[in-house]
Amino acid sequence: MKIIDSYILKRYLITFVFTLLILIPIAVAIDIAEKVDKFLAADTLTTFEIINDYYKNFIIYYANTFMPLALFVAVIIFTSKLSNNTEIVAINNAKVSFTRFLYPYFIGATMITILSLVMNHFVVPSSSKVRKKFEKTYLQTKKYGEYQVRDFSLQLTDSSYIYIQSFDLKRNTGFTFSEEVYDGYKLKRKFTADNISWDSKKERFKLSRYRIRKIYEDRDSIFSGNSIDTTFAFTPNDLIYKAALAQEMPSDELIKYINLSKKRGVKNLNAHIVELHKRTSLPISSYILTVIAVALAFKRRRGGTGVNLAVGFGLMFVYIFFLKVSEVLGAVAGANSLLSVWVPNFVFGALAIYLYYNARK
């Protein structure tokens, strides 16, 4: 690596870290101002728990979230400074092409992309689990109705299905349970119960006022009783299909969860699929944003860094808005989640290519 490459890469990373260190304290200060009354209202909450369980994971989450913005701003600031100091003029006079000039930037973008991929797929989900548990315990007022699951059906295997009319996730009790087992299209067994409850210690279900009907070629047999303990291939946690849970799963666990849920006949997993693909698409945007930022700041403009930052922030706002809209649309049933997640990168990738060829001239 030449001296100029080392210089650009060093300034690239230093400015990126500096920008990130400016954004994070601002986010923490705003969050403290919003939640300080709730912290004080929790008598059993200690300062150590607030810092270790909440703000440590808060910083991890928002540092990862702010990475694209910090990268974009850092590249514009540093490259604009090179341009204003006529250092880029000297580089051009040395017959260094724009493509070659991008080389150290791409090394820096690769380093940040790898870091962001590791954070997105493994670190942030585990961190979010601790942070959200803290929020549910101390910061959120949960309504009773949010614990209720109604009219829930699930495919356990290729031949067995369950249905629960109502289940209380707080008490782990439910009403009107049925399990049906098929041989092809023929019903072979039906297990119904008026009440069902989950014993977390024994990891078994208890069913009250149950009936078991077995269907044979020439006859049926029916068994009934007041109470029976048994197991099924699901737990109360499987009754919850919320996008928030996807954010708390490492990617390998999330992939298993999606595959298992598909086998069980869950109809809309788009929110989970969007979360999975977003963990890759957002880090990859580092390359796109780097090219756009360098192309914008490469040429010296009247107004200097301020003009470049204004244009850059405008484009960043459009990108983030576009990203959020695509996530919402991708989570809708019937949408192509993979395409929705990657559309912002495709659009801004086309813009990056245009700016790249324009800057080469």
C-alpha positions in Angstrom: 0.0 0.0 0.0 1.3 3.4 -1.0 1.7 6.3 1.5 -1.3 8.1 0.0 -3.5 5.0 0.4 -2.4 4.6 4.0 -3.1 8.3 4.7 -6.6 8.2 3.1 -7.6 4.9 4.9 -6.4 6.2 8.2 -8.3 9.5 7.9 -11.3 7.6 6.6 -11.5 5.3 9.7 -10.6 8.1 12.2 -13.3 10.4 10.9 -15.8 7.5 10.8 -15.1 6.6 14.5 -15.2 10.3 15.4 -18.6 10.8 13.7 -20.0 7.7 15.5 -18.7 9.0 18.8 -20.6 12.3 18.3 -23.9 10.6 17.3 -24.0 8.0 20.1 -23.8 10.4 23.1 -26.5 12.5 21.6 -28.8 9.5 21.3 -28.0 8.5 24.9 -28.7 12.0 26.2 -32.0 12.2 24.5 -33.0 8.7 25.7 -32.0 9.5 29.3 -34.1 12.7 29.2 -37.1 10.7 28.1 -36.8 7.8 30.6 -35.3 9.3 33.7 -38.7 9.5 35.5 -39.3 5.8 34.8 -35.8 4.9 36.1 -36.5 6.8 39.3 -40.0 5.3 39.7 -38.5 1.7 39.7 -37.5 1.2 43.4 -35.6 -2.0 42.9 -33.6 -0.8 39.8 -29.9 0.0 40.4 -27.6 2.2 38.5 -25.5 -0.8 37.5 -28.5 -2.5 35.9 -29.4 0.6 34.0 -25.9 0.9 32.6 -25.1 -2.8 32.1 -28.5 -4.2 31.0 -29.9 -1.2 29.2 -27.4 1.4 28.0 -24.6 -0.9 27.1 -27.0 -2.7 24.8 -28.6 0.5 23.7 -25.2 1.8 22.6 -24.5 -1.5 20.7 -27.8 -1.3 18.9 -27.6 2.4 17.9 -23.9 2.2 17.0 -24.8 -0.5 14.5 -27.8 1.5 13.3 -25.8 4.7 12.9 -22.9 3.1 11.0 -24.2 3.9 7.5 -24.9 7.5 8.4 -21.6 7.9 10.2 -19.8 6.4 7.2 -21.5 8.6 4.7 -20.9 11.8 6.7 -17.3 10.8 7.5 -16.5 10.2 3.8 -18.0 13.6 2.8 -16.2 15.5 5.5 -12.8 14.0 4.9 -13.0 14.0 1.0 -14.3 17.6 1.0 -11.3 18.5 3.2 -9.0 16.9 0.7 -10.7 18.8 -2.1 -10.6 22.2 -0.3 -6.9 21.8 0.5 -6.3 21.0 -3.2 -4.8 17.7 -2.3 -7.1 16.0 -4.8 -5.7 18.4 -7.5 -2.2 17.1 -6.7 -3.4 13.5 -6.9 -5.0 14.2 -10.3 -1.8 15.8 -11.5 0.0 12.6 -10.5 -2.2 10.8 -13.1 -4.1 8.9 -10.4 -7.4 7.8 -11.8 -10.7 8.2 -9.9 -11.0 4.4 -9.8 -7.5 4.1 -8.2 -8.3 6.9 -5.9 -11.3 4.8 -4.5 -9.0 1.9 -3.6 -8.3 2.9 0.0 -12.0 3.9 0.5 -13.1 0.5 -0.5 -10.6 -1.1 1.9 -12.2 1.0 4.7 -15.7 0.1 3.5 -14.8 -3.6 3.5 -13.6 -3.4 7.1 -16.8 -1.6 8.2 -19.0 -4.0 6.2 -17.4 -7.1 7.8 -17.8 -5.5 11.3 -21.5 -4.6 10.5 -22.2 -8.1 9.2 -20.9 -9.7 12.4 -22.8 -7.1 14.5 -26.1 -7.6 12.6 -26.1 -11.4 12.4 -24.8 -12.3 15.9 -24.0 -9.4 18.4 -27.0 -7.1 18.0 -29.7 -9.8 18.3 -28.3 -11.2 21.5 -27.9 -7.6 22.8 -31.4 -6.7 21.8 -32.8 -9.6 23.8 -31.3 -8.2 27.0 -32.3 -4.6 26.2 -35.9 -5.5 25.4 -36.3 -7.7 28.5 -35.2 -4.6 30.5 -37.7 -2.4 28.6 -40.6 -4.8 29.2 -39.7 -5.1 32.9 -39.2 -1.4 33.8 -40.2 0.9 30.9 -43.3 -0.5 29.2 -46.8 -0.7 30.5 -48.2 -3.8 29.0 -52.0 -4.2 28.5 -53.6 -7.4 29.5 -55.0 -8.0 26.1 -51.5 -8.3 24.6 -51.0 -11.6 26.5 -54.0 -13.1 24.6 -53.7 -15.4 21.6 -57.0 -16.2 19.8 -58.0 -18.6 17.1 -54.5 -20.0 16.7 -53.7 -23.0 14.3 -50.4 -24.7 13.8 -49.1 -27.6 11.7 -46.8 -29.7 13.9 -45.8 -32.4 11.4 -46.8 -33.3 7.8 -49.8 -35.1 9.2 -50.8 -33.4 12.5 -52.4 -30.0 13.2 -53.5 -28.2 16.3 -56.1 -25.5 17.0 -56.5 -23.3 20.2 -59.5 -21.0 20.5 -57.9 -18.8 23.2 -54.6 -18.9 25.1 -53.3 -16.7 27.9 -49.6 -16.3 27.6 -49.3 -14.8 31.1 -51.1 -17.6 32.9 -50.1 -20.3 30.3 -53.7 -21.5 30.2 -56.1 -21.9 27.2 -59.5 -23.0 26.2 -60.9 -25.3 23.4 -57.9 -27.3 22.2 -57.9 -29.8 19.4 -55.3 -31.9 17.6 -56.0 -33.7 14.4 -53.9 -36.4 12.8 -54.4 -37.4 9.1 -53.3 -40.2 6.9 -53.3 -38.4 3.6 -56.7 -36.8 3.4 -58.3 -39.2 5.9 -58.7 -38.2 9.6 -57.2 -40.9 11.8 -57.2 -39.3 15.2 -58.8 -36.3 16.9 -57.8 -35.2 20.4 -59.9 -32.4 22.0 -60.0 -30.8 25.4 -62.0 -28.0 27.0 -58.9 -26.6 28.9 -55.2 -26.7 28.3 -52.4 -25.5 30.6 -48.6 -25.5 30.4 -46.4 -26.7 33.2 -43.0 -25.0 32.7 -41.2 -27.1 35.3 -42.3 -30.5 33.8 -42.4 -29.1 30.3 -45.7 -30.8 29.7 -49.3 -29.8 28.9 -52.2 -30.7 31.2 -55.5 -31.1 29.5 -58.9 -31.1 31.3 -62.1 -32.8 30.2 -60.5 -34.4 27.2 -61.7 -36.8 24.5 -59.7 -38.9 22.1 -61.3 -40.3 19.0 -59.5 -42.9 16.9 -61.0 -43.7 13.5 -60.5 -47.2 11.9 -61.8 -48.7 8.7 -64.9 -50.3 10.2 -65.3 -48.6 13.6 -64.4 -45.6 15.9 -63.1 -45.7 19.4 -63.6 -42.9 21.9 -61.7 -42.3 25.2 -62.5 -39.5 27.6 -61.4 -38.4 31.0 -61.1 -35.5 33.4 -57.3 -34.8 33.2 -54.3 -36.0 31.3 -50.6 -34.9 31.1 -48.9 -35.1 27.7 -46.4 -33.5 25.4 -46.8 -31.9 22.0 -44.2 -30.7 19.5 -44.8 -27.0 20.5 -44.6 -24.8 23.6 -46.4 -21.5 24.4 -43.5 -19.6 22.9 -44.5 -21.0 19.5 -47.9 -19.3 19.8 -46.2 -15.9 19.4 -45.3 -14.8 15.8 -44.1 -11.2 16.2 -41.5 -9.3 14.2 -40.0 -8.1 17.5 -38.9 -11.7 18.3 -37.0 -11.9 15.0 -34.8 -9.0 16.1 -33.8 -11.0 19.2 -32.7 -14.1 17.3 -29.1 -14.7 15.9 -29.3 -15.4 12.2 -28.7 -19.1 12.5 -31.6 -19.4 15.0 -33.8 -17.2 12.9 -33.2 -19.3 9.8 -34.2 -22.5 11.7 -37.2 -20.7 13.1 -38.4 -19.6 9.6 -37.9 -23.1 8.2 -39.7 -24.7 11.0 -42.6 -22.2 10.9 -43.0 -22.8 7.1 -43.3 -26.6 7.8 -45.9 -25.8 10.5 -48.0 -23.9 8.0 -47.5 -20.3 9.3 -48.9 -18.1 6.6 -47.0 -14.8 6.9 -43.4 -14.9 7.9 -42.4 -11.9 5.8 -41.5 -9.7 8.8 -39.0 -12.4 9.8 -37.7 -12.8 6.3 -37.3 -9.0 6.0 -35.3 -8.9 9.2 -33.0 -11.7 8.0 -32.2 -10.1 4.7 -31.9 -6.6 6.1 -29.0 -7.8 8.2 -27.0 -8.3 5.0 -28.4 -5.6 2.8 -27.6 -2.7 5.2 -23.9 -3.6 5.6 -23.5 -4.0 1.8 -24.8 -0.4 1.4 -21.5 0.7 2.9 -19.9 0.3 -0.6 -22.8 2.2 -2.3 -22.8 5.1 0.2 -19.0 5.4 0.0 -19.0 5.8 -3.8 -21.8 8.3 -3.6 -20.1 10.3 -0.9 -16.7 10.4 -2.6 -18.3 11.3 -6.0 -20.1 14.2 -4.3 -17.1 15.6 -2.4 -14.4 14.8 -5.0 -14.9 18.0 -6.9 -14.3 21.3 -5.1 -17.5 23.3 -4.9 -18.4 26.9 -4.0 -19.5 26.8 -0.5 -17.1 24.0 0.5 -17.9 21.2 2.9 -21.3 22.8 3.9 -22.8 22.3 0.5 -21.6 18.7 0.2 -23.0 17.9 3.7 -26.3 19.5 2.8 -26.6 17.4 -0.4 -25.3 14.3 1.5 -27.8 14.6 4.3 -30.6 15.1 1.8 -29.7 11.9 0.0 -29.2 10.1 3.3 -32.7 11.1 4.4 -34.2 9.8 1.1 -32.2 6.5 1.5 -33.4 5.9 5.1 -37.0 6.8 4.2 -36.9 4.5 1.2 -35.4 1.8 3.4 -38.1 2.0 6.0 -40.9 2.1 3.4 -39.5 -1.0 1.7 -39.3 -2.8 5.1 -42.9 -2.1 5.8 -44.0 -3.2 2.3 -41.9 -6.3 2.4 -43.5 -7.4 5.7 -47.0 -7.4 4.0 -48.4 -10.8 3.3 -47.9 -11.8 -0.4 -45.0 -9.3 -0.9 -41.6 -10.4 -2.2 -39.6 -9.8 0.9 -36.1 -10.4 -0.6 -36.8 -7.9 -3.4 -38.3 -5.3 -1.1 -35.3 -5.3 1.2 -32.8 -4.9 -1.7 -34.6 -2.3 -3.8 -33.1 0.7 -1.9 -29.6 -0.7 -2.6 -30.5 -1.3 -6.3 -31.8 2.3 -6.7 -29.0 4.0 -4.9 -26.5 1.6 -6.5 -27.7 2.9 -9.9 -27.1 6.4 -8.6 -23.7 5.5 -7.3 -22.8 4.1 -10.8 -24.0 7.3 -12.5 -22.0 9.5 -10.1 -19.0 7.3 -10.5 -18.9 7.7 -14.3 -19.6 11.4 -14.0 -16.7 11.9 -11.5 -14.3 10.0 -13.8 -14.8 12.7 -16.4 
